[in-house]
């Protein structure tokens, strides 16, 4: 099964930067359960940025990716 990318480059960059920021925040300042929650959120953001695919966008029929020209 091939995932159809639905994230544009700006959306992907913002997700990647937020993911890295959350990961750093979780590891440098926060402790306890919040640390784990932030790390999971960071991994999800980075993972979706790398794949260029967001399952929530797919469920809603939303995309930030420009259509490819033939």
C-alpha positions, 0 to 999 in steps of 0.5 A: 500500500502506497501512501499518497502524500498530503503534506506540503513542504512548508507544513512538513518543515513546520512539523519537523521543527516543532517535533525537534523542539518538543523533543528537546523540551521533553529531554531538557526541562520536563520530567515525569509523565509529561516527558513521555507525552511530549516525546510521543508527540515529537515522534509523531510530528517528525514521522509525519514530516518525513513521510509527507503523510498525515492520517488525520488530513487523509480522514478529513480529505484535507491536503496542503500539498499542491497538485502535481501537473501532468 
